[in-house]
Amino acid sequence: MSTEGATESRNTAAPDDAAHLLVHCLRAEGAGHLTPLQIDTVHADAPSLTQIARAVEVLTTARRPVVLAGHGAARARASDALVRFAERLNVPVATTFHGKGVFPDDHPNALGAVGFMRHDYGNFGFDTADVVICVGYEIQEFDPAKINPDGDKRIVHVHRFPSEVDAHYPVAVGIEGDLSQALDSLASALPEGFTYDSGSSVKIRTLLDDELAYGRDNDAFPLVPQRVVADVRTALDRHDIVLADTGAGKMWMSRLYPTYEPDTCLVSNGLSTMGFALPGAIAAKLARPDRRVLAMMGDGSFLMNSQELETAVRERVPLVVLVLVDEEYGLITWKMELELGRHSHTRFTNPDLVAYAESFGAHGYLVESADQLLPVLRRALEDQGVSVIACPVDYSENLRLTDRLGSLSGPF
């Protein structure tokens, strides 16, 4: 063999030799047992004592403070600390739509959720407030102009990171760090026995309870949205998970559905993505297999992502999809009517949703009277498969609600 041929032979064999060597080294080091490296993110957990002292000065001169809790409080697992803080100061607590459940709605200090497109009951809790303690709140969750239109309320910002700058969010004091530590430190630094009067929360809770009672007792068909919310709440346990898809149904659920634990009522805010609830429900069930999961969707949202039924059936992920049927982009109609006094091009038609669900291998149910929804929900939630419930809904209640809220006056 020539020298040139030998060189060519060595070059040809080199890749195979290298591959064998790599495999040998990996086996020798136990490649089959490798795990991802842990990523340790450094956080300045302890709040600044100087900022705590500044916040104490603000709170001791406040007359009617209100807490607004966002989803950052849920991510930080600060629910217990938030309850301790509210009880220590007897201060009312509202949440954003994203923060629902971070403060239990059956607590005496609960104001419910703010974020509706018109002045809702919970907003009245902010009308006479002089200080707003924002815990885990981020501006994209809810426009601060709706609770601080004149920019005259002082803000105590409690979060992992500094606040964004906004004319309606004038931060008097920012406390960065672990939210639970910050709330406990702030409560401990206040004078012994220092409390406020949270009387407005009683009136607001009464108004919300009255709406739910109206729904429970309403046998109209198609169903009023208040009846749907009431029956979903009755069918689900405190720790079960419901995902309210973008649309008119989300507005009713976000403002009216009593929520008791963090991340048990999930909505898409900000960009408000339509169709998120079905794939979101698959993810929620995989993350929390011990909990029952319900995706509540308008028919428009459902048809945008209904192919994910195949994924849930194929992967054997048990969940329920409640489809609110009105053959219309109901939230768009609602907004057009409010802003323009008319609407157009929001209607569409549906397939047979029961047959459509069954074509994927899911169970299909059709609600044909108001008293059928609750038993059908219970049956579907106990099933270990994938179920779709088609429920006709009457959204003429939408404009009645905004008219009623528009005529409501405070302070409470």
C-alpha positions in Angstrom: 0.0 0.0 0.0 1.3 3.5 -0.8 1.8 6.2 1.8 -1.1 8.1 0.2 -3.4 5.1 0.5 -2.5 4.5 4.1 -3.2 8.2 4.9 -6.6 8.0 3.2 -7.4 4.8 5.1 -6.6 6.4 8.5 -8.7 9.5 7.7 -11.7 7.3 6.7 -11.5 5.2 9.9 -11.1 8.2 12.2 -14.8 9.2 12.6 -15.8 5.6 13.5 -13.0 5.3 16.0 -14.0 8.6 17.6 -17.6 7.6 17.8 -16.7 4.3 19.5 -14.5 6.2 22.0 -17.3 8.6 22.8 -19.8 5.8 23.4 -17.2 4.0 25.6 -16.6 7.2 27.7 -20.3 7.9 28.2 -21.0 4.3 29.3 -18.1 4.5 31.7 -19.5 7.6 33.3 -23.0 6.3 33.6 -24.7 8.3 30.9 -28.0 6.6 31.4 -28.3 8.2 34.8 -27.5 11.8 33.8 -29.9 14.5 35.0 -30.2 18.2 34.0 -27.9 20.5 36.0 -29.7 22.6 38.6 -30.0 26.3 37.9 -29.8 28.4 41.0 -31.2 31.8 40.6 -30.0 34.3 43.2 -32.8 36.4 44.8 -32.4 39.1 47.3 -35.0 37.5 49.6 -34.9 39.7 52.7 -36.7 43.0 52.2 -34.8 46.2 53.0 -35.4 47.4 56.5 -35.2 51.0 55.3 -38.0 50.3 52.8 -40.0 48.6 55.4 -39.7 51.7 57.7 -40.7 53.9 54.8 -43.8 51.8 54.1 -44.7 51.9 57.8 -44.7 55.7 57.6 -47.1 55.5 54.7 -49.4 53.0 56.3 -49.6 54.7 59.7 -50.9 57.9 58.1 -53.3 56.0 55.8 -57.0 56.0 56.5 -58.4 53.5 54.0 -55.8 51.3 52.5 -56.6 48.5 50.1 -54.5 45.5 49.0 -54.4 44.5 45.3 -52.8 41.0 44.9 -51.6 39.9 41.5 -50.4 36.6 40.0 -46.9 37.3 41.3 -48.3 36.5 44.8 -49.4 33.1 43.5 -46.1 32.4 41.9 -44.3 33.3 45.2 -46.7 31.1 47.2 -47.5 34.1 49.4 -51.2 33.2 50.1 -50.7 32.4 53.7 -48.7 35.5 54.4 -51.3 37.6 52.5 -54.1 36.2 54.8 -52.0 36.9 57.9 -51.3 40.5 56.7 -55.0 41.2 56.0 -56.1 39.8 59.3 -53.4 41.6 61.2 -54.5 45.0 59.8 -58.1 44.2 59.0 -57.5 45.5 55.4 -59.6 44.6 52.4 -58.0 42.5 49.6 -58.9 42.5 45.9 -57.1 40.4 43.3 -56.5 40.7 39.6 -58.1 38.1 37.3 -54.7 36.4 37.2 -54.5 36.5 41.0 -57.8 34.8 41.6 -57.6 32.5 44.6 -54.4 33.9 46.0 -56.7 35.4 48.6 -59.8 33.2 49.3 -63.1 34.7 48.2 -64.9 33.3 51.3 -62.6 35.4 53.6 -64.3 38.3 55.4 -61.8 40.7 53.9 -62.2 39.6 50.3 -63.3 42.2 47.7 -63.3 39.8 44.8 -61.5 40.3 41.5 -61.0 43.5 39.5 -60.3 43.7 35.8 -63.8 43.9 34.2 -64.2 46.3 31.3 -66.6 48.5 33.3 -66.7 49.8 36.9 -67.5 46.6 38.8 -68.3 46.0 42.5 -64.7 45.4 43.6 -63.6 48.7 42.1 -65.7 50.5 44.6 -63.4 49.3 47.3 -60.7 51.5 45.7 -62.8 54.6 45.2 -62.2 56.0 48.7 -58.8 54.3 49.2 -55.8 56.6 49.9 -53.2 53.9 49.8 -53.0 50.8 47.6 -50.7 48.0 48.7 -49.9 46.1 45.5 -48.6 42.6 46.2 -47.2 40.6 43.3 -49.1 42.9 40.9 -47.8 43.8 37.4 -49.3 46.5 35.3 -50.2 44.3 32.3 -52.6 42.3 34.5 -54.9 45.3 35.0 -54.7 48.9 33.9 -54.1 51.0 37.1 -56.0 53.9 35.6 -59.2 52.0 36.5 -58.5 52.1 40.3 -56.4 55.2 40.4 -57.8 57.5 37.7 -56.5 60.7 39.2 -53.1 59.2 40.2 -53.6 60.5 43.7 -53.4 57.3 45.6 -50.1 56.4 47.1 -48.7 53.0 46.1 -46.8 50.5 48.2 -45.2 48.1 45.7 -44.3 44.7 47.1 -42.7 42.3 44.5 -39.5 40.5 43.5 -38.6 43.4 41.1 -39.2 47.1 40.8 -42.4 48.4 39.4 -43.0 49.8 35.9 -43.4 53.5 35.6 -47.0 54.7 35.0 -48.8 58.0 35.7 -51.6 56.0 37.5 -49.1 53.9 39.4 -47.1 56.4 41.5 -45.0 54.2 43.8 -44.4 55.9 47.1 -42.4 52.9 48.5 -41.1 49.8 46.7 -40.2 46.7 48.7 -38.3 44.1 46.8 -37.7 40.6 47.9 -39.6 37.5 49.0 -43.3 38.5 49.2 -44.1 36.5 52.4 -41.1 37.9 54.2 -41.9 41.4 53.1 -45.6 41.1 54.3 -44.7 39.6 57.6 -41.9 42.1 58.2 -44.2 45.0 57.4 -47.0 43.8 59.6 -44.5 43.2 62.5 -43.1 46.7 62.1 -46.4 48.4 62.5 -47.5 49.5 66.0 -49.2 46.9 68.2 -52.9 46.8 67.7 -52.9 49.1 64.6 -55.8 48.2 62.4 -58.2 49.7 59.8 -61.9 49.5 59.1 -62.7 47.1 56.1 -66.4 47.7 56.1 -66.8 48.1 52.4 -65.9 44.5 51.7 -69.2 43.4 53.3 -71.4 45.3 50.8 -69.3 44.1 47.9 -69.5 40.5 48.9 -73.2 40.8 49.3 -73.6 42.1 45.8 -71.6 39.2 44.4 -73.5 36.7 46.4 -76.8 38.1 45.2 -75.7 37.7 41.6 -74.8 34.0 42.2 -78.1 33.4 44.0 -79.9 34.9 41.0 -78.1 32.4 38.8 -78.8 29.4 41.0 -82.5 30.2 41.0 -82.8 31.0 37.3 -84.3 28.2 35.2 -84.3 30.0 31.9 -83.1 28.2 28.8 -80.7 28.8 27.1 -79.0 29.3 30.4 -78.0 32.7 31.8 -74.3 33.0 32.4 -74.8 33.4 36.1 -76.4 30.0 36.2 -73.4 28.5 34.4 -71.0 30.0 36.9 -73.1 28.9 39.9 -73.3 25.3 38.6 -69.6 25.1 37.8 -68.8 26.3 41.3 -71.1 23.7 42.8 -69.7 20.9 40.7 -66.0 21.6 41.4 -64.2 21.1 44.7 -62.2 24.0 46.2 -58.9 22.6 44.8 -60.2 21.6 41.4 -59.1 23.6 38.4 -61.2 25.5 35.9 -59.7 27.4 32.9 -61.9 30.2 31.6 -61.2 30.8 27.9 -61.2 34.3 26.4 -64.7 35.6 25.6 -67.8 36.7 27.4 -67.7 33.6 29.6 -64.3 34.6 30.9 -65.7 38.0 32.1 -68.5 36.2 34.0 -66.2 33.6 35.5 -63.4 36.1 36.4 -65.7 38.5 38.2 -68.2 36.1 39.7 -66.7 32.7 40.3 -65.7 32.2 43.9 -62.1 31.0 44.1 -60.3 29.8 47.2 -56.9 28.6 46.2 -54.2 29.9 43.9 -54.1 28.7 40.3 -57.5 27.0 40.5 -59.3 29.5 38.2 -57.0 30.2 35.2 -57.5 32.9 32.6 -55.5 34.3 29.7 -55.1 38.0 30.3 -52.8 40.5 28.6 -52.9 39.2 25.0 -56.1 37.2 26.0 -55.4 34.3 23.7 -58.6 32.6 22.4 -58.5 28.8 22.4 -55.9 28.4 25.2 -58.2 26.6 27.7 -58.2 23.1 26.0 -54.4 22.7 25.6 -54.1 24.5 29.0 -56.4 21.9 30.6 -54.3 19.1 29.3 -51.2 20.7 30.8 -53.0 21.4 34.1 -54.2 17.8 34.4 -50.6 16.5 33.7 -49.3 18.9 36.3 -52.0 18.2 38.9 -53.3 14.6 38.2 -55.0 14.5 41.6 -57.3 17.4 40.6 -60.3 17.4 38.3 -59.9 19.8 35.4 -62.6 21.7 33.5 -62.0 23.8 30.4 -64.8 26.4 30.0 -64.9 27.8 26.4 -67.1 29.7 24.1 -68.0 27.9 20.9 -65.7 30.4 19.0 -62.7 29.6 21.2 -63.4 25.9 21.2 -63.4 25.7 17.3 -60.1 27.5 17.2 -58.3 24.7 19.0 -60.7 21.8 19.1 -58.2 19.5 17.4 -56.5 19.1 20.8 -59.3 16.7 21.7 -57.4 14.2 19.7 -54.3 14.8 21.9 -56.2 14.4 25.1 -57.9 11.2 23.9 -54.7 9.7 22.5 -52.7 10.5 25.7 -55.5 9.4 27.9 -55.7 12.7 29.8 -59.1 12.9 31.5 -60.7 16.3 31.4 -64.0 18.0 30.6 -64.7 20.8 28.1 -67.8 22.9 28.7 -68.7 24.7 25.5 -71.0 27.7 25.9 -73.0 27.8 22.7 -74.3 31.1 21.3 -73.0 30.9 17.7 -71.4 34.3 18.2 -68.2 36.0 19.2 -70.1 37.2 22.3 -67.5 39.4 23.9 -66.8 41.2 20.6 -70.6 41.8 20.2 -70.7 43.0 23.8 -67.9 45.5 23.3 -69.3 46.7 19.9 -72.7 47.3 21.5 -71.1 49.3 24.3 -68.9 51.4 22.2 -70.9 51.7 18.9 -74.4 50.9 19.9 -74.5 48.1 17.2 -72.5 45.0 16.1 -71.8 43.2 12.9 -70.1 40.1 11.5 -69.8 38.3 14.8 -72.2 35.4 14.0 -71.2 31.9 12.8 -72.6 28.4 12.8 -71.4 25.3 14.6 -71.2 21.6 13.7 -73.1 19.0 15.8 -70.8 19.4 18.8 -71.8 16.0 20.4 -71.1 14.1 17.1 -67.9 16.2 16.7 -66.7 15.2 20.1 -67.5 11.5 19.6 -65.6 11.5 16.3 -62.5 12.1 18.3 -63.3 9.3 20.7 -64.6 11.7 23.4 -67.9 11.6 25.2 -70.4 14.2 24.0 -73.3 15.7 26.0 -76.0 18.2 25.0 -77.7 20.3 27.7 -81.4 20.8 26.9 -82.7 22.4 30.0 -81.2 24.5 32.8 -81.5 21.7 35.4 -79.5 19.3 33.3 -76.1 21.2 33.4 -75.2 20.4 37.0 -75.8 16.6 36.8 -74.1 16.4 33.4 -71.1 18.3 34.8 -70.9 15.9 37.8 -71.2 12.8 35.6 -68.5 14.0 33.1 -66.1 15.1 35.9 -66.3 11.7 37.5 -65.5 10.0 34.2 -61.9 9.0 33.5 -62.1 9.9 29.8 -62.5 13.1 27.8 -65.9 14.8 27.7 -67.4 17.7 25.8 -70.6 19.3 27.1 -72.5 21.6 24.7 -74.5 24.1 26.7 -76.6 26.8 25.1 -76.2 30.2 26.8 -78.1 33.5 26.6 -75.8 36.4 26.6 -78.5 39.1 26.6 -77.5 39.3 30.3 -74.3 41.0 29.2 -75.8 44.4 28.4 -78.1 44.2 31.4 -75.0 43.8 33.6 -73.1 46.8 32.2 -76.3 48.9 32.3 -76.8 47.9 36.0 -73.1 48.6 36.9 -73.3 51.9 35.0 -76.1 53.1 37.2 -74.5 51.9 40.4 -73.0 54.6 42.7 -70.8 54.5 45.7 -69.1 54.9 48.0 -70.0 51.7 49.8 
